[in-house]
Amino acid sequence: KISGTASNDDVKSNSKFTVSFEGVPFKGSYWIIALDAAYRYAAVTDQGGGSLYILSKTPKLAKALYDEAVALAARQVDASGLVVTKHNKCVYPK
C-alpha cells in the first residue's frame, strides 16, 4: 500500500501532474499521454519522456487494449524497452 498526492499542472488538458508519495524524498511528474475512452487504461510518462507505464483498472488488461495503449504511447515516447510486470501473488480488493 502506498499513499500520495497529486497536483494538477495543466487544468486545460488535465493530463500533467506533479506527484509525491509518503516516504519518497522527491516529487515526480505524471503525464498522461494516452487514455482509453472507457478509462480501461492510461499510458503515463514523466516530463522528460524517460519512463512509460501502462496502467489498468483491472489486474489483467486484454491484449488488444494493451497493444493499443502501447501503440498510442509509442507515438510520443520510446516504448521499445517496455517490460510487463508479473502480478502473480498480488491480492486485489473486491
Secondary structure per residue as TSV (DSSP state, phi and psi in degrees):
chain	resnum	aa	ss	phi	psi
A	1	K	-	360.0	138.9
A	2	I	-	-140.1	144.8
A	3	S	-	-122.2	146.0
A	4	G	E	-161.4	-179.3
A	5	T	E	-134.6	158.3
A	6	A	E	-136.3	142.7
A	7	S	E	-118.8	137.9
A	8	N	E	-78.8	118.3
A	9	D	S	-95.0	-5.9
A	10	D	-	-149.2	85.9
A	11	V	T	-66.3	-19.8
A	12	K	T	-69.3	-44.4
A	13	S	T	-98.5	-19.6
A	14	N	T	53.6	37.4
A	15	S	-	-128.4	-2.1
A	16	K	E	-126.2	122.0
A	17	F	E	-132.6	155.5
A	18	T	E	-106.8	129.8
A	19	V	E	-119.4	148.6
A	20	S	E	-138.7	143.1
A	21	F	E	-122.9	144.6
A	22	E	T	-57.8	132.5
A	23	G	T	84.9	-5.9
A	24	V	-	-103.3	122.2
A	25	P	S	-78.7	8.4
A	26	F	S	-142.6	161.0
A	27	K	-	-96.1	159.2
A	28	G	E	-133.6	165.8
A	29	S	E	-99.8	148.4
A	30	Y	E	-138.7	97.2
A	31	W	E	-110.3	121.5
A	32	I	E	-83.4	117.7
A	33	I	E	-109.2	-10.1
A	34	A	E	-155.2	139.9
A	35	L	E	-144.6	125.6
A	36	D	-	-64.7	141.0
A	37	A	T	-58.4	-30.1
A	38	A	T	-98.3	12.8
A	39	Y	S	59.8	31.3
A	40	R	S	-80.6	-24.4
A	41	Y	E	-149.7	161.9
A	42	A	E	-139.6	141.5
A	43	A	E	-104.1	127.9
A	44	V	E	-128.2	139.2
A	45	T	E	-132.3	-176.8
A	46	D	-	-102.5	175.1
A	47	Q	T	-56.1	-35.8
A	48	G	T	-89.3	-3.7
A	49	G	S	73.7	20.2
A	50	G	-	-87.9	-5.9
A	51	S	-	-132.9	161.1
A	52	L	-	-149.4	129.2
A	53	Y	E	-129.4	134.2
A	54	I	E	-104.8	113.4
A	55	L	E	-106.8	142.9
A	56	S	E	-133.0	150.8
A	57	K	S	-79.6	-11.8
A	58	T	S	-114.4	156.1
A	59	P	S	-60.6	-29.6
A	60	K	S	-132.5	129.0
A	61	L	-	-99.0	132.8
A	62	A	-	-55.0	142.1
A	63	K	H	-54.8	-42.3
A	64	A	H	-61.8	-40.0
A	65	L	H	-70.3	-40.7
A	66	Y	H	-60.4	-47.6
A	67	D	H	-60.4	-39.0
A	68	E	H	-63.5	-45.4
A	69	A	H	-62.2	-44.2
A	70	V	H	-64.2	-43.0
A	71	A	H	-62.1	-42.6
A	72	L	H	-66.5	-42.3
A	73	A	H	-65.0	-38.4
A	74	A	H	-64.8	-15.6
A	75	R	T	-70.8	-19.5
A	76	Q	T	-119.6	-26.4
A	77	V	S	-138.7	164.8
A	78	D	-	-74.4	116.8
A	79	A	-	-105.1	7.3
A	80	S	T	-67.6	-24.5
A	81	G	T	-98.7	11.4
A	82	L	-	-63.0	132.2
A	83	V	-	-122.6	132.6
A	84	V	-	-80.2	128.5
A	85	T	-	-85.9	130.2
A	86	K	-	-82.4	137.1
A	87	H	-	-122.3	46.5
A	88	N	T	-61.8	-39.4
A	89	K	T	-109.1	17.6
A	90	C	-	-76.8	146.3
A	91	V	-	-110.5	126.5
A	92	Y	-	-109.2	136.2
A	93	P	-	-68.0	152.2
A	94	K	-	-94.5	360.0
